Amino acid sequence: MTKDWQRGDRFLELKSRWFTLLGEHWLDHQGQALEYWRVERAHSVIVLPLWGNQILLPAPMYRPGIGTATYDFPGGRLPTGDSPETAAIAILQRELGVTTDAIAELTPLNPAGWAINSSFSNQQLYGWVAQLQPQWTPSSLVGYRSAIDAAGIHNLLGILTCLQCRAVLLEWWVAQRAQQDSNL
């Protein structure tokens, strides 16, 4: 049986609108005192939009953390009190101009969310797949289209720098391949 860690003092708590930075002392399972830093942040929602035989991405957006504009799937923070599904719908509207009636199906990839960095953060990632109506017309907000086939997925992995976006894409792609294999 493993003894749980015990928190000692909290020597720093810095709050902002987007996150809280915490500095704490902890005693590990062997009684060793450790300084531990972590961030509490709002959870994230990333949506994989499918339209016909294409995956759609918004135009590149500048990312200060890496100093360049990148392609990413539509995504954002989960506002307090909102469900991941509600956030996914709002994100599609904001980033691709997709209205609610243009969404044929919205399916969670992971209803419980994935831990993004469990040793440093409490943040969860909720991945969604949005199948868009065939008659929907893409807006000018669409910046990239990828074919839904092995070559398209390979190319998309080559342009996505966001690890969360890559995880959502691969989780969906692996599930698609497994479903195709089970249908044989």
One Martini backbone bead per residue (centre of mass of N, CA, C, O) as a GRO file, in nm:
protein
  184
    1MET     BB    1   0.095   0.037   0.024
    2THR     BB    2   0.052   0.372  -0.051
    3LYS     BB    3   0.149   0.664   0.062
    4ASP     BB    4   0.040   0.963   0.086
    5TRP     BB    5   0.065   1.272   0.025
    6GLN     BB    6   0.163   1.581   0.200
    7ARG     BB    7   0.065   1.895   0.272
    8GLY     BB    8   0.193   2.178   0.357
    9ASP     BB    9   0.280   2.464   0.263
   10ARG     BB   10   0.178   2.778   0.118
   11PHE     BB   11   0.398   3.022  -0.044
   12LEU     BB   12   0.211   3.048  -0.316
   13GLU     BB   13  -0.051   3.275  -0.463
   14LEU     BB   14  -0.137   3.333  -0.806
   15LYS     BB   15  -0.390   3.532  -0.949
   16SER     BB   16  -0.594   3.501  -1.239
   17ARG     BB   17  -0.815   3.469  -1.489
   18TRP     BB   18  -0.662   3.191  -1.613
   19PHE     BB   19  -0.484   3.144  -1.341
   20THR     BB   20  -0.308   2.948  -1.083
   21LEU     BB   21  -0.023   2.988  -0.887
   22LEU     BB   22   0.156   2.728  -0.707
   23GLY     BB   23   0.335   2.705  -0.393
   24GLU     BB   24   0.465   2.402  -0.239
   25HIS     BB   25   0.484   2.178   0.030
   26TRP     BB   26   0.591   1.833   0.038
   27LEU     BB   27   0.527   1.497   0.139
   28ASP     BB   28   0.627   1.210   0.065
   29HIS     BB   29   0.609   0.861   0.101
   30GLN     BB   30   0.913   0.902   0.256
   31GLY     BB   31   0.924   1.210   0.392
   32GLN     BB   32   1.007   1.400   0.170
   33ALA     BB   33   1.085   1.724   0.103
   34LEU     BB   34   0.899   1.933  -0.135
   35GLU     BB   35   0.897   2.141  -0.408
   36TYR     BB   36   0.584   2.263  -0.553
   37TRP     BB   37   0.457   2.328  -0.879
   38ARG     BB   38   0.139   2.478  -0.991
   39VAL     BB   39  -0.155   2.475  -1.208
   40GLU     BB   40  -0.464   2.639  -1.224
   41ARG     BB   41  -0.708   2.564  -1.479
   42ALA     BB   42  -0.889   2.574  -1.730
   43HIS     BB   43  -1.041   2.390  -1.932
   44SER     BB   44  -1.035   2.212  -2.243
   45VAL     BB   45  -1.146   2.256  -2.592
   46ILE     BB   46  -1.156   2.030  -2.877
   47VAL     BB   47  -1.234   2.045  -3.231
   48LEU     BB   48  -1.329   1.811  -3.486
   49PRO     BB   49  -1.396   1.909  -3.809
   50LEU     BB   50  -1.639   1.763  -4.029
   51TRP     BB   51  -1.655   1.772  -4.401
   52GLY     BB   52  -1.714   1.515  -4.530
   53ASN     BB   53  -1.373   1.449  -4.649
   54GLN     BB   54  -1.302   1.676  -4.422
   55ILE     BB   55  -1.076   1.874  -4.243
   56LEU     BB   56  -1.103   2.163  -4.035
   57LEU     BB   57  -0.932   2.482  -4.020
   58PRO     BB   58  -0.831   2.754  -3.909
   59ALA     BB   59  -0.662   3.007  -3.922
   60PRO     BB   60  -0.385   3.119  -3.832
   61MET     BB   61  -0.234   3.173  -3.503
   62TYR     BB   62  -0.086   3.349  -3.276
   63ARG     BB   63   0.190   3.223  -3.056
   64PRO     BB   64   0.371   3.340  -2.797
   65GLY     BB   65   0.520   3.077  -2.691
   66ILE     BB   66   0.654   3.041  -3.011
   67GLY     BB   67   0.645   3.299  -3.213
   68THR     BB   68   0.389   3.197  -3.395
   69ALA     BB   69   0.192   3.083  -3.640
   70THR     BB   70  -0.082   2.840  -3.620
   71TYR     BB   71  -0.224   2.542  -3.660
   72ASP     BB   72  -0.554   2.464  -3.533
   73PHE     BB   73  -0.795   2.363  -3.370
   74PRO     BB   74  -1.071   2.424  -3.242
   75GLY     BB   75  -1.049   2.624  -2.933
   76GLY     BB   76  -1.065   2.628  -2.560
   77ARG     BB   77  -1.206   2.732  -2.287
   78LEU     BB   78  -1.388   2.633  -1.999
   79PRO     BB   79  -1.636   2.773  -1.871
   80THR     BB   80  -1.778   2.838  -1.596
   81GLY     BB   81  -2.070   2.621  -1.607
   82ASP     BB   82  -1.997   2.479  -1.858
   83SER     BB   83  -2.014   2.260  -2.098
   84PRO     BB   84  -1.835   2.103  -2.332
   85GLU     BB   85  -2.057   2.120  -2.548
   86THR     BB   86  -2.115   2.423  -2.534
   87ALA     BB   87  -1.824   2.505  -2.601
   88ALA     BB   88  -1.802   2.365  -2.877
   89ILE     BB   89  -2.020   2.534  -3.017
   90ALA     BB   90  -1.891   2.814  -2.967
   91ILE     BB   91  -1.621   2.753  -3.109
   92LEU     BB   92  -1.733   2.699  -3.393
   93GLN     BB   93  -1.853   2.979  -3.429
   94ARG     BB   94  -1.597   3.155  -3.377
   95GLU     BB   95  -1.376   2.989  -3.574
   96LEU     BB   96  -1.597   2.891  -3.836
   97GLY     BB   97  -1.910   2.977  -3.849
   98VAL     BB   98  -2.082   2.761  -3.692
   99THR     BB   99  -2.391   2.666  -3.668
  100THR     BB  100  -2.604   2.467  -3.504
  101ASP     BB  101  -2.757   2.365  -3.773
  102ALA     BB  102  -2.466   2.256  -3.901
  103ILE     BB  103  -2.483   2.027  -3.687
  104ALA     BB  104  -2.523   1.686  -3.706
  105GLU     BB  105  -2.275   1.600  -3.503
  106LEU     BB  106  -2.180   1.557  -3.148
  107THR     BB  107  -1.879   1.398  -3.024
  108PRO     BB  108  -1.719   1.248  -2.778
  109LEU     BB  109  -1.396   1.123  -2.703
  110ASN     BB  110  -1.393   1.225  -2.375
  111PRO     BB  111  -1.604   1.270  -2.120
  112ALA     BB  112  -1.373   1.295  -1.878
  113GLY     BB  113  -1.109   1.359  -1.978
  114TRP     BB  114  -0.777   1.473  -2.000
  115ALA     BB  115  -0.476   1.487  -1.868
  116ILE     BB  116  -0.229   1.708  -1.941
  117ASN     BB  117  -0.053   1.768  -1.648
  118SER     BB  118  -0.057   1.605  -1.352
  119SER     BB  119   0.212   1.740  -1.214
  120PHE     BB  120   0.120   2.067  -1.290
  121SER     BB  121  -0.199   2.013  -1.347
  122ASN     BB  122  -0.570   2.019  -1.356
  123GLN     BB  123  -0.609   1.999  -1.651
  124GLN     BB  124  -0.852   1.939  -1.900
  125LEU     BB  125  -0.934   1.747  -2.199
  126TYR     BB  126  -1.183   1.802  -2.452
  127GLY     BB  127  -1.294   1.594  -2.707
  128TRP     BB  128  -1.436   1.666  -3.035
  129VAL     BB  129  -1.683   1.573  -3.285
  130ALA     BB  130  -1.783   1.745  -3.591
  131GLN     BB  131  -2.053   1.693  -3.791
  132LEU     BB  132  -2.129   1.838  -4.085
  133GLN     BB  133  -2.332   1.953  -4.297
  134PRO     BB  134  -2.334   1.919  -4.637
  135GLN     BB  135  -2.480   2.214  -4.695
  136TRP     BB  136  -2.262   2.354  -4.578
  137THR     BB  137  -2.080   2.663  -4.588
  138PRO     BB  138  -1.784   2.768  -4.582
  139SER     BB  139  -1.604   3.000  -4.442
  140SER     BB  140  -1.343   3.236  -4.422
  141LEU     BB  141  -1.224   3.090  -4.155
  142VAL     BB  142  -1.114   2.881  -4.331
  143GLY     BB  143  -0.759   2.768  -4.363
  144TYR     BB  144  -0.794   2.441  -4.372
  145ARG     BB  145  -0.772   2.130  -4.564
  146SER     BB  146  -0.830   1.778  -4.501
  147ALA     BB  147  -0.803   1.472  -4.574
  148ILE     BB  148  -0.972   1.155  -4.506
  149ASP     BB  149  -0.666   1.012  -4.488
  150ALA     BB  150  -0.356   0.906  -4.453
  151ALA     BB  151  -0.225   1.148  -4.600
  152GLY     BB  152  -0.382   1.374  -4.456
  153ILE     BB  153  -0.295   1.303  -4.168
  154HIS     BB  154   0.005   1.328  -4.216
  155ASN     BB  155   0.001   1.627  -4.302
  156LEU     BB  156  -0.134   1.737  -4.047
  157LEU     BB  157   0.091   1.644  -3.850
  158GLY     BB  158   0.303   1.840  -3.994
  159ILE     BB  159   0.137   2.123  -3.897
  160LEU     BB  160   0.099   2.037  -3.608
  161THR     BB  161   0.208   2.171  -3.284
  162CYS     BB  162  -0.019   2.088  -3.110
  163LEU     BB  163  -0.053   1.837  -2.886
  164GLN     BB  164  -0.359   1.837  -2.842
  165CYS     BB  165  -0.439   1.819  -3.139
  166ARG     BB  166  -0.289   1.556  -3.198
  167ALA     BB  167  -0.441   1.383  -2.992
  168VAL     BB  168  -0.721   1.412  -3.112
  169LEU     BB  169  -0.658   1.305  -3.391
  170LEU     BB  170  -0.542   1.025  -3.307
  171GLU     BB  171  -0.783   0.923  -3.147
  172TRP     BB  172  -0.978   0.930  -3.386
  173TRP     BB  173  -0.815   0.764  -3.598
  174VAL     BB  174  -0.791   0.503  -3.435
  175ALA     BB  175  -1.097   0.458  -3.410
  176GLN     BB  176  -1.153   0.442  -3.714
  177ARG     BB  177  -0.969   0.201  -3.775
  178ALA     BB  178  -1.102   0.003  -3.577
  179GLN     BB  179  -1.382   0.012  -3.706
  180GLN     BB  180  -1.297  -0.086  -3.986
  181ASP     BB  181  -1.175  -0.358  -3.890
  182SER     BB  182  -1.449  -0.465  -3.755
  183ASN     BB  183  -1.605  -0.459  -4.048
  184LEU     BB  184  -1.441  -0.706  -4.198
   0.00000   0.00000   0.00000
